[in-house]
Amino acid sequence: MSRTVICTRLKKELPGLEAPPFPGAKGQEIYETVSAQAWEEWTNLQTMLINEKHLNMMDKEARKYLNDQRDSFLTSGKADHAEGYIPE
């Protein structure tokens, strides 16, 4: 049986992640409060933001921007999108 969480993004009980997405306190917090579905939605948006905004992940400011976007997306559902992007 899969582990369930009350997802902070989708506001309902859903299957959780199988493991923390990265080490540390923030990874553990995401593991405990974000569903696998919401995390997949975030990873898709993250990829789009990196590609469309030409983010260099070696740049500390780009990583901070992406972390801020992740936190906002997973809690309030609000995050930047690429200019001209129209969701399906």
C-alpha positions as CSV (number, residue, x, y, z in Angstrom):
1,M,0.0,0.0,0.0
2,S,1.4,3.4,-0.9
3,R,1.9,6.1,1.6
4,T,-0.5,9.1,1.5
5,V,-0.1,12.7,2.4
6,I,-2.4,15.7,2.7
7,C,-1.0,17.6,-0.2
8,T,-0.2,21.3,0.4
9,R,-0.8,22.1,-3.3
10,L,-3.8,20.0,-4.2
11,K,-5.4,20.2,-0.7
12,K,-6.5,16.5,-0.6
13,E,-5.1,13.2,0.5
14,L,-3.1,11.6,-2.3
15,P,-0.2,9.1,-2.7
16,G,3.0,10.6,-1.5
17,L,6.5,10.5,-2.9
18,E,8.5,7.3,-2.5
19,A,11.5,9.1,-1.0
20,P,12.5,12.7,-0.3
21,P,13.3,14.5,-3.6
22,F,16.6,15.7,-2.2
23,P,18.6,15.6,1.1
24,G,18.1,18.0,4.0
25,A,15.2,19.5,5.9
26,K,13.5,21.0,2.8
27,G,13.5,17.6,1.0
28,Q,12.0,15.9,4.1
29,E,9.3,18.6,4.4
30,I,8.4,18.1,0.7
31,Y,8.3,14.3,1.3
32,E,5.9,14.7,4.2
33,T,3.6,17.3,2.7
34,V,3.6,17.1,-1.1
35,S,1.9,14.4,-3.3
36,A,3.6,12.6,-6.1
37,Q,1.1,14.2,-8.5
38,A,2.0,17.7,-7.3
39,W,5.7,17.0,-7.4
40,E,5.4,15.7,-11.0
41,E,3.5,18.9,-12.0
42,W,6.4,20.9,-10.4
43,T,9.1,19.0,-12.2
44,N,7.4,19.7,-15.5
45,L,7.1,23.4,-14.7
46,Q,10.7,23.5,-13.5
47,T,11.9,22.0,-16.7
48,M,9.9,24.6,-18.7
49,L,11.2,27.5,-16.6
50,I,14.9,26.4,-16.9
51,N,14.5,26.0,-20.7
52,E,12.4,29.0,-21.6
53,K,14.1,31.4,-19.3
54,H,17.5,30.0,-20.2
55,L,18.5,29.5,-16.5
56,N,22.0,28.5,-15.8
57,M,21.8,26.2,-12.8
58,M,25.5,27.0,-11.9
59,D,24.3,30.5,-11.1
60,K,23.4,31.0,-7.5
61,E,20.6,33.5,-8.3
62,A,19.0,31.2,-10.9
63,R,18.9,28.4,-8.2
64,K,17.4,30.8,-5.7
65,Y,14.8,31.9,-8.2
66,L,13.9,28.3,-9.0
67,N,13.7,27.4,-5.3
68,D,11.4,30.4,-4.6
69,Q,9.2,29.3,-7.5
70,R,9.1,25.8,-6.2
71,D,8.1,26.9,-2.7
72,S,5.4,29.2,-4.1
73,F,4.1,26.6,-6.5
74,L,3.9,23.8,-3.9
75,T,2.1,26.0,-1.3
76,S,-0.1,28.5,-3.2
77,G,-0.1,27.0,-6.7
78,K,1.3,30.3,-8.1
79,A,4.5,30.4,-10.1
80,D,6.0,32.1,-13.1
81,H,5.4,30.8,-16.6
82,A,7.3,31.4,-19.8
83,E,6.1,34.5,-21.6
84,G,3.5,33.5,-24.2
85,Y,2.9,30.1,-22.6
86,I,-0.7,29.0,-22.7
87,P,-1.6,26.0,-20.6
88,E,-3.3,23.0,-22.3
